[in-house]
Amino acid sequence: MYNETPCLVIQLLCFEKIMMDYLLTFEVDKDDEQVFVHGDPVGLEYFANALLKMAAQAKKGEFPHEHFFTEEWGGNELSSVKQGSEQKLINHVKVFCWPSKEGAKPYEKT
């Protein structure tokens, strides 16, 4: 008699990191007093849409935030080539959206 043993099949999924085809950088001046945003139309639309999505969530009482990283920091949302010769590239931008203009203050621990 043929003895059939159940077999467990493990399927591994490989996700290829897809780099976005746009320009979007955040940079600061040498004194860390000014922020410069560089983008092409596609990059700025991507960022604007992310902000609009967060705004819609906050209007519903949620507390959304988004991370934007360069490839060197494990992401693909920001470009890695700085645009200003005298500026420093930011590798991680974290954006918070609060439900009101009071921002985080009503939610801080006292």
N, C-alpha and C positions, 0 to 999 in steps of 0.2 A: 504494500500500500504506500502511496506517495504522501509524505508528511510535509505539509506546507507550513512554513514559519512566517508569521507576519513580519514584514520588514518596515523599518522606519526610514522614511526618506527625508533627508534634511536638505532643504533648498536654500542656498545662499544667494542673496541678492546683492549685486554690486551696483553701487550708485556712483556714477562718474560725476565728479565735481564740474559743474558747468559755469564757466566764467561769463559774466554778463558782458554784452557787447555795448558798453557805454562808458562815458567818463563821469565819475563822481568822486571828488575828493574833498576832505575837510582838512584845512591847514591852519596853523597859527603862526604869528610873527615871532621873531626871535625873543621878544619880551613877554610872550604869552598874553598879550593884551588885545589882540584882534584875531577874529576867526574869519577865514576866507573859504568860501564854498565855490568849487570849480565844477562845472558840469556841462555836458552837451545836452541838447534837447531831450534825448531819451533818458539820460541819467537824472535830470531834474524832474522829468515826469514820473519816473520811478519813485523818487524821493517824495514828491508831492502826493502821489497816490498812497504811499505808506502813511503819510501824515493825515490824509483825509480818512483813511480807514481807522486810524487811531482816534480821530476826532469823533467819528460815528460811534465807536465803542464807548468813549467817555460820556457821550450824550445819553447813553443807556445806563450810566452809573458805574461802568467798569473802570478799571485802572490800567489801561494798556501801556506797554512800553515795547520798544523795538531796539534791537542791536544791529548795528551796521559795522561789518569788519572788512579789512583788507584780506587778501589771500594769505598773507604772511601770518595773520592772526586767526586763521581757520575759517574765514568766511569768503564771500565773493560779492558782497553788496557794494563795497567801495573799491575804487581803482587804487593801484599801488604806486603809480608814478606821480610824484609831486609836480605841481604846475608852477609854483613860485620859487625862484632860485634862492630867495632869502627866507623861505618859509619852512616850517617843520610839518611833515605829514602826520595826520592823526590816523591811527590804525583801528580805533574802536570809538564809535559814536553811539551813545545810548540816549534815546529820546523817550521822555515820559509825557503822558497826556493825562492831566487831572480833570475831574468833572467840573471844576469851578476855578475862578481866577485866584482863589486863595492858595492854589497849588497844593503842596504837600503839607502845609501847616496844620490843617484840621486833622491830619492823619498821623502826625508825629507823636511819638510816645513822650509823655511829660513826666 
